[in-house]
Amino acid sequence: MTQDFAGRTALVTGGNSGIGRAVAGQLAQRGAHVVISGRDTARGNKAVEEIRSAGGTADFVQADLADLDQVRSLAKQAVELGGGHVDVLVNNAGIFPFGPTAEVSDRDFDAVFAVNVRAPFYLVAELAPLMAARGSGAIVNVTTMVAYFGMSGMAAYGSSKAAVELLTRSWAAEFGPSGVRVNAVSPGPTRTEGTAVMGEGLDGLAGTTPLQRVGLPEEVAAGIVFLASDQASLIHGATLPIDGGRLAV
Ligand SMILES: NC(=O)c1ccc[n+]([C@@H]2O[C@H](COP(=O)([O-])OP(=O)(O)OC[C@H]3O[C@@H](n4cnc5c(N)ncnc54)[C@H](OP(=O)(O)O)[C@@H]3O)[C@@H](O)[C@H]2O)c1
């Protein structure tokens, strides 16, 4: 069993930043043709260039995952770019506006659930049946440690990711019999462009984990790539915490 992705196409949402960019790079290194999505074309093209200059193959598709039409169109474009198939789907793109419940605008609430829950739902609706028809495929969802315990200021975000936790198990039940594996990772505090605004607050949060340090995107990506690979062939419906041990204590 290897982590060889030669001949496989992987769609990585949010592949132009942070954890997603690290996933895209590691998948490409292992032979996958990677389709990266995001809204920011400049960052997307840069991520593609990095992969190509390292000898890999990648394409960028611009799509706003808050818009359901664009979600469906992304799935179709990824299939086309993949020559008719997407073998790996990494539902990584996410937004995490924190704040007291009473201060969360209805706009922010809707955006969190549109990007974090509805987009993965309809990407799976588009792509998993195609994987099932081929009898193989792997889906990895990116949730968070705060999908598992209550943390003040993270009600909207944590609940959106808790929904994705349950979707992971629902899809494992639905698509497993057709040979499509579905798993998730739940990262802890990780240093990315998205968490840069938290400054030292991220270190404070990481200080509550047994390993007492902030994670690197590459460390989270390694778990995602493992779950997407044939090495994880019997791992299904599971969530791998990549959080410095926070869920263990
Ligand atoms: N970093 C952490 O500490 C941490 C911890 C636990 C879980 N996570 C989860 O890990 C995932 C990646 O986080 P990150 O820290 O790497 O974040 P990041 O650096 O902010 O990257 C987020 C990615 O999502 C994309 N995205 C956001 N909104 C989008 C939209 N409306 N349409 C399309 N793409 C959109 C962004 O691309 P564009 O801006 O180009 O659209 C970007 O590529 C998220 O699901 C997050 O919840 C992160």
PDBQT file of the ligand as one rigid body, heavy atoms in Angstrom, charges set to zero:
ROOT
HETATM    1  N1  LIG A 301      -5.904  27.123  10.776  1.00  0.00    +0.000 N 
HETATM    2  C1  LIG A 301      -6.504  26.575  11.822  1.00  0.00    +0.000 C 
HETATM    3  O1  LIG A 301      -6.116  26.826  12.994  1.00  0.00    +0.000 OA
HETATM    4  C2  LIG A 301      -7.646  25.625  11.619  1.00  0.00    +0.000 A 
HETATM    5  C3  LIG A 301      -8.060  24.852  12.721  1.00  0.00    +0.000 A 
HETATM    6  C4  LIG A 301      -9.116  23.972  12.557  1.00  0.00    +0.000 A 
HETATM    7  C5  LIG A 301      -9.732  23.846  11.331  1.00  0.00    +0.000 A 
HETATM    8  N2  LIG A 301      -9.318  24.623  10.278  1.00  0.00    +0.000 N 
HETATM    9  C6  LIG A 301     -10.023  24.462   9.004  1.00  0.00    +0.000 C 
HETATM   10  O2  LIG A 301      -9.076  24.215   7.998  1.00  0.00    +0.000 OA
HETATM   11  C7  LIG A 301      -9.551  24.735   6.763  1.00  0.00    +0.000 C 
HETATM   12  C8  LIG A 301      -8.478  25.583   6.130  1.00  0.00    +0.000 C 
HETATM   13  O3  LIG A 301      -8.169  26.633   7.022  1.00  0.00    +0.000 OA
HETATM   14  P1  LIG A 301      -6.885  27.572   6.860  1.00  0.00    +0.000 P 
HETATM   15  O4  LIG A 301      -6.467  27.940   8.231  1.00  0.00    +0.000 OA
HETATM   16  O5  LIG A 301      -5.941  26.964   5.922  1.00  0.00    +0.000 OA
HETATM   17  O6  LIG A 301      -7.589  28.869   6.238  1.00  0.00    +0.000 OA
HETATM   18  P2  LIG A 301      -7.146  29.963   5.182  1.00  0.00    +0.000 P 
HETATM   19  O7  LIG A 301      -5.668  30.106   5.111  1.00  0.00    +0.000 OA
HETATM   20  O8  LIG A 301      -7.968  31.160   5.527  1.00  0.00    +0.000 OA
HETATM   21  O9  LIG A 301      -7.691  29.328   3.843  1.00  0.00    +0.000 OA
HETATM   22  C9  LIG A 301      -9.064  29.214   3.632  1.00  0.00    +0.000 C 
HETATM   23  C10 LIG A 301      -9.299  28.794   2.204  1.00  0.00    +0.000 C 
HETATM   24  O10 LIG A 301     -10.701  28.721   1.951  1.00  0.00    +0.000 OA
HETATM   25  C11 LIG A 301     -10.992  29.454   0.765  1.00  0.00    +0.000 C 
HETATM   26  N3  LIG A 301     -12.311  30.070   0.871  1.00  0.00    +0.000 N 
HETATM   27  C12 LIG A 301     -12.817  30.803   1.893  1.00  0.00    +0.000 A 
HETATM   28  N4  LIG A 301     -14.033  31.255   1.574  1.00  0.00    +0.000 NA
HETATM   29  C13 LIG A 301     -14.310  30.812   0.322  1.00  0.00    +0.000 A 
HETATM   30  C14 LIG A 301     -15.407  30.970  -0.563  1.00  0.00    +0.000 A 
HETATM   31  N5  LIG A 301     -16.497  31.703  -0.248  1.00  0.00    +0.000 N 
HETATM   32  N6  LIG A 301     -15.340  30.379  -1.766  1.00  0.00    +0.000 NA
HETATM   33  C15 LIG A 301     -14.259  29.659  -2.122  1.00  0.00    +0.000 A 
HETATM   34  N7  LIG A 301     -13.192  29.466  -1.333  1.00  0.00    +0.000 NA
HETATM   35  C16 LIG A 301     -13.221  30.053  -0.120  1.00  0.00    +0.000 A 
HETATM   36  C17 LIG A 301      -9.911  30.527   0.677  1.00  0.00    +0.000 C 
HETATM   37  O11 LIG A 301      -9.672  30.914  -0.667  1.00  0.00    +0.000 OA
HETATM   38  P3  LIG A 301     -10.117  32.374  -1.227  1.00  0.00    +0.000 P 
HETATM   39  O12 LIG A 301      -9.839  33.369  -0.149  1.00  0.00    +0.000 OA
HETATM   40  O13 LIG A 301      -9.287  32.553  -2.462  1.00  0.00    +0.000 OA
HETATM   41  O14 LIG A 301     -11.546  32.247  -1.529  1.00  0.00    +0.000 OA
HETATM   42  C18 LIG A 301      -8.698  29.787   1.215  1.00  0.00    +0.000 C 
HETATM   43  O15 LIG A 301      -8.079  29.066   0.192  1.00  0.00    +0.000 OA
HETATM   44  C19 LIG A 301     -10.852  25.478   7.067  1.00  0.00    +0.000 C 
HETATM   45  O16 LIG A 301     -11.957  24.665   6.764  1.00  0.00    +0.000 OA
HETATM   46  C20 LIG A 301     -10.762  25.715   8.565  1.00  0.00    +0.000 C 
HETATM   47  O17 LIG A 301     -12.025  25.824   9.171  1.00  0.00    +0.000 OA
HETATM   48  C21 LIG A 301      -8.287  25.497  10.393  1.00  0.00    +0.000 A 
ENDROOT
TORSDOF 0
